[in-house]
Amino acid sequence: MSRKGHNGGINVGIYDIPASELIEAMAKDFEKEIEKPEFTEYVKTGASRERAPVRSDWWHIRLASILYRISKDGATGTESLRTYYGGKKNRGSKPHRFRKASGKIIRQALQELEKAGYLKKIKKGRDVTGKAQSFMLKKAKEVEKEAKENKAKKPVEKIKKSTEKSMEEKKVEEALKGDKPKQQKEGKKEKPEKNEQK
């Protein structure tokens, strides 16, 4: 939830920003900080998937997504995350069946986040650290700032486009006005030539 700050401004919270935008922003930082394993180039994320992920940065997006999920749901273990990231397996003519996500991928993702200081072990599984909370708040503020800047740029771009269009329309109108008298003069010149031939 967003709250009012000391200066009367609104403090942006982690959950005030769309999850997809926050996860993308976090993943960009993880690309610089955490190296992806070699198996990420060809492995599937679970038995329910038919192919490996298309995006090359899917590992860092999964790290950011797991961190966001634990921050939102509280202390979480591997099995509950396997269920969350699972899906229905296509069995052809047979009914689809739910399959959990790969435990290896989630387990290693949790270990990497723990090494980087974003997660800590507790009895119920793993929970976010103070470093993770401050990191997510920082990224949420950055995303909010970028969104405001983009909104401010849009009206300016619209005005520029409209002025460019009006200038182009004026040029076209002037060109058409300039062509009309020429066509009329040419028509007048052609008439006497026909009479001379007769």
Backbone bond lengths (Angstrom), bond angles and torsions (degrees), N, CA, C in turn:
res aa  C-N    CA-C-N  psi(-1)  N-CA   C-N-CA  omega(-1)  CA-C   N-CA-C  phi
1 M - - - 1.464 - - 1.528 109.69 -
2 S 1.337 116.16 141.79 1.459 120.49 176.82 1.527 109.70 -83.26
3 R 1.341 115.49 142.18 1.470 120.96 179.92 1.525 109.87 -129.80
4 K 1.337 115.77 157.29 1.451 120.55 178.79 1.518 109.95 -76.41
5 G 1.337 114.73 136.49 1.460 120.32 179.10 1.523 111.77 -86.45
6 H 1.339 114.85 -175.92 1.464 119.88 -177.73 1.531 111.43 -67.63
7 N 1.330 116.48 -32.30 1.465 120.85 -177.78 1.525 112.74 -87.97
8 G 1.312 118.00 8.85 1.460 121.12 -179.70 1.514 113.35 90.82
9 G 1.362 117.24 -10.04 1.461 120.96 178.70 1.520 111.33 -78.08
10 I 1.327 115.72 169.94 1.464 120.06 -178.80 1.521 109.84 -99.40
11 N 1.332 117.22 126.12 1.457 122.29 175.93 1.525 109.53 -81.50
12 V 1.305 116.71 124.16 1.462 121.51 -177.82 1.521 109.11 -80.51
13 G 1.343 116.44 131.56 1.453 122.21 176.88 1.517 111.82 -97.17
14 I 1.322 115.67 169.34 1.470 121.16 -178.45 1.524 111.19 -62.08
15 Y 1.329 116.81 -37.98 1.463 120.88 -174.29 1.529 113.37 -93.28
16 D 1.350 116.75 5.57 1.467 120.58 173.55 1.528 111.30 -83.09
17 I 1.322 116.40 -14.89 1.469 122.97 -178.73 1.527 108.54 -100.55
18 P 1.342 119.48 143.14 1.472 120.53 174.19 1.523 111.03 -55.99
19 A 1.324 116.27 133.76 1.471 121.68 -174.68 1.525 111.88 -57.44
20 S 1.334 117.48 -41.00 1.470 121.01 -177.51 1.531 111.48 -61.96
21 E 1.332 116.92 -41.00 1.466 120.79 -179.59 1.527 111.47 -69.23
22 L 1.324 116.26 -40.57 1.469 120.53 179.13 1.530 110.67 -66.52
23 I 1.310 117.15 -41.96 1.473 121.70 179.76 1.528 110.85 -63.68
24 E 1.325 116.97 -41.06 1.472 121.21 177.72 1.526 110.53 -61.79
25 A 1.316 116.66 -43.15 1.473 121.35 -179.81 1.528 110.96 -65.80
26 M 1.327 116.85 -40.96 1.464 120.89 178.42 1.521 111.10 -66.32
27 A 1.325 116.70 -39.26 1.471 121.72 -178.30 1.525 111.42 -62.49
28 K 1.326 117.43 -35.34 1.469 121.09 178.97 1.524 111.21 -62.72
29 D 1.339 116.64 -38.60 1.469 120.38 177.48 1.528 111.24 -71.18
30 F 1.331 116.52 -37.01 1.467 120.36 179.33 1.531 112.03 -65.79
31 E 1.334 116.76 -29.49 1.460 120.24 177.84 1.526 111.55 -61.47
32 K 1.339 116.20 -34.67 1.464 121.12 179.44 1.522 111.93 -80.61
33 E 1.324 116.35 -27.56 1.472 121.09 -171.43 1.526 113.93 -98.43
34 I 1.338 117.16 -38.98 1.473 121.47 -173.69 1.529 110.00 -118.40
35 E 1.309 116.51 126.77 1.469 121.23 178.74 1.526 110.10 -79.70
36 K 1.331 115.74 142.79 1.466 119.16 178.63 1.529 110.29 -86.57
37 P 1.325 118.61 145.11 1.466 121.74 178.91 1.533 111.65 -67.01
38 E 1.319 116.37 160.99 1.472 121.09 -178.28 1.531 112.17 -67.48
39 F 1.341 117.42 -30.98 1.469 120.02 -175.64 1.535 113.05 -69.90
40 T 1.323 118.07 -12.11 1.472 120.60 -176.30 1.529 113.12 -66.57
41 E 1.325 117.13 -15.95 1.464 120.63 -177.77 1.529 112.88 -75.41
42 Y 1.337 117.26 -24.33 1.475 118.42 -174.18 1.529 114.46 -133.44
43 V 1.332 118.98 -8.03 1.460 121.26 -174.24 1.525 111.75 -82.52
44 K 1.324 116.52 149.72 1.466 122.14 171.70 1.532 108.65 -86.40
45 T 1.325 116.33 158.41 1.466 119.95 -178.69 1.526 112.51 -88.81
46 G 1.330 117.29 -4.02 1.465 120.77 178.99 1.513 111.80 176.00
47 A 1.340 116.17 167.85 1.465 121.48 -178.83 1.526 112.25 -67.17
48 S 1.321 117.47 -23.03 1.473 121.27 -178.90 1.528 112.65 -78.13
49 R 1.320 117.60 -14.48 1.468 121.69 -179.35 1.524 110.95 -89.45
50 E 1.324 115.57 141.89 1.466 120.46 -179.89 1.518 112.38 -88.23
51 R 1.335 117.08 -29.47 1.467 121.61 -177.74 1.524 110.72 -134.62
52 A 1.325 114.83 167.62 1.474 120.82 174.64 1.524 109.20 -71.87
53 P 1.321 118.42 157.06 1.473 120.43 179.13 1.524 112.38 -57.86
54 V 1.325 116.21 144.91 1.468 122.25 -178.41 1.527 110.70 -78.76
55 R 1.314 116.52 -39.71 1.466 120.74 -177.43 1.523 111.62 -71.60
56 S 1.326 116.14 136.23 1.465 120.66 -179.70 1.532 112.16 -73.12
57 D 1.332 116.78 -23.64 1.475 121.13 -177.82 1.532 112.54 -99.59
58 W 1.338 116.88 22.58 1.466 119.85 -175.15 1.541 112.43 -63.70
59 W 1.327 117.90 -30.51 1.463 121.17 -179.28 1.531 110.89 -63.19
60 H 1.326 116.51 -45.35 1.465 120.45 -178.82 1.531 111.12 -71.93
61 I 1.320 116.80 -31.28 1.468 120.24 174.66 1.528 110.21 -66.91
62 R 1.338 116.49 -38.96 1.471 119.98 177.15 1.526 110.72 -65.63
63 L 1.324 117.73 -38.66 1.472 120.86 176.45 1.533 110.83 -60.18
64 A 1.333 115.09 -47.10 1.470 120.04 179.89 1.517 111.55 -64.90
65 S 1.325 116.07 -38.93 1.468 121.10 179.93 1.534 111.19 -65.81
66 I 1.326 116.57 -41.39 1.473 120.74 178.81 1.528 110.30 -65.12
67 L 1.322 116.57 -42.61 1.470 120.21 179.06 1.534 110.82 -62.68
68 Y 1.324 116.11 -41.68 1.469 120.77 178.05 1.531 110.67 -64.66
69 R 1.336 116.39 -41.49 1.465 121.04 -178.38 1.521 111.38 -64.79
70 I 1.339 117.24 -43.10 1.467 120.78 179.62 1.522 110.49 -67.94
71 S 1.332 116.59 -37.69 1.464 120.52 177.85 1.530 111.12 -62.74
72 K 1.328 116.32 -36.49 1.468 120.72 -177.39 1.526 112.48 -81.02
73 D 1.336 117.57 -42.92 1.470 121.97 -174.42 1.521 113.72 -91.89
74 G 1.343 117.20 -13.80 1.458 119.63 -176.07 1.517 111.26 92.29
75 A 1.319 116.19 -168.04 1.470 121.63 -178.11 1.524 110.94 -53.39
76 T 1.326 115.96 128.98 1.470 121.95 -174.03 1.512 109.92 -137.81
77 G 1.330 115.22 148.26 1.461 121.56 177.04 1.526 111.65 -105.56
78 T 1.320 115.71 177.51 1.468 121.74 -176.82 1.519 112.08 -64.57
79 E 1.321 117.74 -42.63 1.465 121.40 -175.01 1.523 112.57 -64.93
80 S 1.330 116.60 -40.05 1.469 119.07 179.18 1.528 110.87 -67.55
81 L 1.324 116.96 -34.65 1.467 120.34 176.11 1.527 111.26 -71.05
82 R 1.315 116.75 -34.89 1.473 120.34 175.56 1.528 110.61 -61.14
83 T 1.327 115.36 -39.52 1.473 119.62 178.08 1.523 110.92 -67.94
84 Y 1.331 116.46 -41.47 1.462 120.54 -178.23 1.533 111.41 -63.34
85 Y 1.324 117.16 -42.47 1.469 121.60 -176.95 1.535 113.16 -90.55
86 G 1.307 116.38 5.19 1.469 120.43 177.94 1.513 112.45 -77.14
87 G 1.337 115.93 -175.26 1.465 120.52 -179.56 1.517 110.68 -169.87
88 K 1.327 115.51 176.63 1.465 120.85 -179.11 1.528 110.84 -83.54
89 K 1.318 115.59 131.71 1.463 121.22 179.67 1.522 110.39 -90.08
90 N 1.327 115.70 131.72 1.463 121.49 177.36 1.530 109.09 -78.19
91 R 1.347 116.44 116.30 1.473 121.01 -177.41 1.531 111.42 -110.84
92 G 1.318 115.63 27.63 1.462 119.15 178.43 1.514 111.86 75.87
93 S 1.338 115.97 -124.12 1.469 120.63 -179.00 1.527 112.22 -76.34
94 K 1.323 116.74 -15.69 1.468 120.55 178.24 1.529 110.36 -79.16
95 P 1.323 117.57 157.54 1.476 120.10 177.31 1.526 111.45 -62.77
96 H 1.326 115.75 146.62 1.466 120.65 177.65 1.527 110.07 -64.87
97 R 1.324 114.75 146.95 1.471 119.97 177.01 1.512 110.13 -129.83
98 F 1.341 114.89 143.61 1.459 119.91 -179.09 1.522 110.35 -73.15
99 R 1.330 114.95 135.35 1.461 121.44 175.96 1.528 109.21 -129.05
100 K 1.304 116.65 137.81 1.464 121.34 178.68 1.527 110.75 -70.96
101 A 1.320 115.43 157.89 1.469 121.29 177.08 1.527 110.05 -73.09
102 S 1.312 115.43 168.05 1.470 121.34 -178.76 1.526 110.95 -62.54
103 G 1.324 116.09 126.45 1.464 121.02 178.69 1.516 112.11 -73.41
104 K 1.335 116.47 -31.99 1.467 121.72 -179.94 1.523 110.77 -61.23
105 I 1.333 116.54 -46.33 1.467 121.46 -178.04 1.527 110.79 -64.09
106 I 1.327 117.01 -47.68 1.472 120.92 -178.03 1.523 110.80 -66.83
107 R 1.333 116.62 -40.76 1.468 120.75 179.67 1.527 110.71 -61.55
108 Q 1.342 116.13 -45.24 1.465 119.54 -179.41 1.531 111.15 -69.23
109 A 1.330 116.73 -35.79 1.468 120.37 177.60 1.527 110.40 -62.42
110 L 1.326 116.58 -42.85 1.469 120.82 177.88 1.523 111.42 -63.42
111 Q 1.324 116.55 -40.25 1.462 121.12 179.23 1.531 111.58 -64.52
112 E 1.347 115.64 -41.54 1.469 120.31 179.60 1.537 111.16 -65.52
113 L 1.316 116.07 -41.55 1.468 120.02 178.15 1.521 111.36 -66.87
114 E 1.312 116.09 -33.81 1.469 120.45 178.22 1.532 110.54 -69.64
115 K 1.334 116.82 -40.92 1.474 121.05 177.87 1.523 111.20 -62.35
116 A 1.340 115.67 -37.68 1.471 120.61 -178.89 1.521 112.45 -76.97
117 G 1.342 117.71 -8.18 1.455 121.92 176.45 1.515 115.40 91.59
118 Y 1.342 116.84 13.26 1.465 120.44 -179.63 1.536 112.94 -91.31
119 L 1.321 116.85 -20.50 1.467 121.59 179.43 1.514 110.30 -128.10
120 K 1.332 115.00 157.18 1.464 121.01 176.14 1.528 109.01 -137.63
121 K 1.311 116.66 148.62 1.468 121.90 -179.84 1.525 110.56 -81.04
122 I 1.337 114.22 136.14 1.468 120.98 172.19 1.536 107.35 -136.70
123 K 1.331 117.32 -178.42 1.469 120.28 -176.53 1.527 112.83 -62.85
124 K 1.332 116.68 -38.21 1.464 121.06 -175.80 1.529 113.34 -82.91
125 G 1.316 117.60 -5.87 1.466 120.84 -178.10 1.520 110.46 142.82
126 R 1.331 116.40 -119.93 1.468 121.32 177.35 1.521 109.96 -130.82
127 D 1.336 114.11 146.37 1.461 120.77 -179.18 1.527 108.80 -131.98
128 V 1.332 116.14 161.21 1.465 120.48 -178.50 1.527 110.38 -74.66
129 T 1.314 114.97 152.25 1.466 121.58 177.92 1.540 109.39 -99.36
130 G 1.321 115.45 174.90 1.460 120.21 176.27 1.517 111.58 -63.04
131 K 1.333 116.25 -34.00 1.466 121.34 177.50 1.527 110.64 -61.83
132 A 1.318 116.45 -41.57 1.470 121.29 180.00 1.524 111.49 -65.79
133 Q 1.323 116.79 -42.61 1.467 120.95 -179.76 1.532 111.79 -64.29
134 S 1.324 116.64 -43.92 1.467 120.28 179.30 1.530 110.81 -67.72
135 F 1.330 115.99 -36.84 1.476 121.26 178.09 1.529 110.86 -63.72
136 M 1.320 116.64 -45.20 1.464 121.34 -179.20 1.532 111.74 -67.76
137 L 1.323 116.86 -38.29 1.475 120.53 175.95 1.520 111.55 -63.89
138 K 1.324 115.64 -40.65 1.465 121.25 178.80 1.527 110.49 -62.04
139 K 1.341 116.54 -46.39 1.468 120.80 -179.51 1.530 111.07 -66.98
140 A 1.333 116.52 -35.29 1.474 120.35 178.61 1.528 110.23 -63.61
141 K 1.329 117.46 -41.29 1.468 121.62 178.40 1.528 110.81 -65.80
142 E 1.336 116.68 -38.83 1.466 120.86 178.83 1.526 111.16 -64.91
143 V 1.324 116.47 -42.47 1.469 121.04 178.96 1.524 110.64 -64.11
144 E 1.338 116.10 -42.05 1.464 120.88 178.66 1.528 111.14 -63.42
145 K 1.327 116.20 -40.83 1.468 121.17 179.61 1.526 110.70 -64.39
146 E 1.334 117.13 -43.72 1.463 121.66 178.57 1.528 111.41 -63.18
147 A 1.322 115.93 -39.28 1.467 120.38 179.36 1.528 110.88 -63.49
148 K 1.333 116.85 -41.51 1.470 121.05 178.93 1.522 111.06 -66.07
149 E 1.344 116.82 -40.48 1.469 120.84 179.17 1.529 110.98 -65.02
150 N 1.331 116.83 -39.86 1.467 120.83 178.76 1.523 111.35 -65.40
151 K 1.341 116.32 -38.05 1.471 120.20 177.95 1.524 110.79 -65.29
152 A 1.339 116.46 -37.76 1.464 120.79 179.54 1.525 111.54 -69.21
153 K 1.335 116.88 -32.31 1.465 121.00 -179.16 1.522 112.32 -74.77
154 K 1.322 117.70 -32.02 1.467 121.47 -174.64 1.522 113.88 -58.62
155 P 1.359 120.13 -48.24 1.475 119.34 178.66 1.523 112.93 -60.48
156 V 1.348 117.01 -37.60 1.472 121.22 178.79 1.515 110.26 -63.88
157 E 1.343 116.64 -42.66 1.459 120.93 178.71 1.528 111.37 -64.11
158 K 1.335 116.52 -38.61 1.464 120.54 178.59 1.525 111.10 -63.99
159 I 1.349 116.60 -41.93 1.467 121.07 179.40 1.527 110.10 -63.75
160 K 1.329 116.73 -42.54 1.467 121.22 178.99 1.527 110.99 -61.55
161 K 1.333 115.86 -44.10 1.456 120.30 -179.85 1.527 111.56 -64.26
162 S 1.332 116.29 -41.73 1.461 120.51 -179.90 1.524 111.32 -65.31
163 T 1.347 117.15 -40.46 1.468 120.66 178.46 1.517 111.09 -66.99
164 E 1.348 116.48 -39.55 1.464 120.57 177.18 1.525 111.16 -62.88
165 K 1.342 116.29 -41.47 1.459 120.90 178.69 1.525 111.39 -64.09
166 S 1.338 116.27 -43.74 1.461 120.26 -179.47 1.522 110.79 -63.67
167 M 1.327 117.48 -39.03 1.461 121.68 178.21 1.526 110.90 -64.76
168 E 1.332 115.75 -42.18 1.461 120.54 178.13 1.525 111.23 -64.76
169 E 1.340 116.26 -41.06 1.469 120.31 178.69 1.523 111.19 -63.15
170 K 1.337 116.83 -40.26 1.464 120.92 178.20 1.524 111.21 -63.04
171 K 1.338 116.39 -41.59 1.461 121.06 178.65 1.525 111.53 -62.26
172 V 1.338 115.27 -42.28 1.464 120.41 179.13 1.516 110.74 -64.74
173 E 1.331 116.87 -43.39 1.467 121.51 178.86 1.525 111.58 -62.33
174 E 1.344 115.75 -42.56 1.463 120.07 178.38 1.519 111.53 -64.17
175 A 1.333 115.59 -39.58 1.458 119.96 179.12 1.523 110.91 -65.29
176 L 1.335 116.28 -40.96 1.470 120.31 178.92 1.525 111.17 -66.92
177 K 1.319 117.46 -40.26 1.466 121.51 177.73 1.522 111.20 -63.69
178 G 1.326 115.85 -36.84 1.461 120.39 179.49 1.517 112.29 -71.40
179 D 1.317 118.88 -28.19 1.466 122.70 -178.71 1.518 112.40 -78.44
180 K 1.329 118.90 -30.08 1.469 122.27 -174.17 1.526 112.45 -63.05
181 P 1.336 120.52 -51.12 1.458 119.79 179.74 1.510 113.43 -62.52
182 K 1.333 117.95 -34.71 1.455 121.82 178.14 1.516 110.85 -62.31
183 Q 1.359 115.97 -43.41 1.457 120.81 179.69 1.521 110.47 -63.75
184 Q 1.336 117.61 -39.32 1.462 121.29 179.96 1.523 111.07 -66.31
185 K 1.345 117.50 -43.48 1.455 122.14 179.07 1.523 111.40 -62.66
186 E 1.345 115.76 -41.66 1.462 120.28 178.32 1.519 111.18 -62.78
187 G 1.342 116.17 -38.11 1.462 121.63 178.69 1.512 110.94 -65.09
188 K 1.339 117.46 -39.32 1.453 121.85 179.66 1.517 111.07 -67.55
189 K 1.309 118.24 -37.03 1.460 122.43 179.55 1.519 111.91 -69.26
190 E 1.324 117.38 -34.01 1.461 121.92 -177.71 1.519 111.98 -69.44
191 K 1.340 118.49 -31.99 1.472 122.68 -176.59 1.522 111.97 -62.20
192 P 1.338 120.53 -50.05 1.459 119.62 179.14 1.509 113.51 -62.50
193 E 1.351 118.52 -31.56 1.459 120.98 177.28 1.506 111.37 -61.24
194 K 1.347 117.53 -38.52 1.466 122.04 178.95 1.535 109.81 -66.27
195 N 1.340 118.46 -40.99 1.449 122.96 -179.73 1.528 111.16 -65.33
196 E 1.350 116.91 -38.79 1.464 120.66 178.25 1.523 111.79 -62.13
197 Q 1.327 116.07 -38.08 1.470 119.96 179.22 1.520 110.63 -64.51
198 K 1.385 116.70 -37.28 1.450 119.76 179.52 1.533 109.46 -67.11
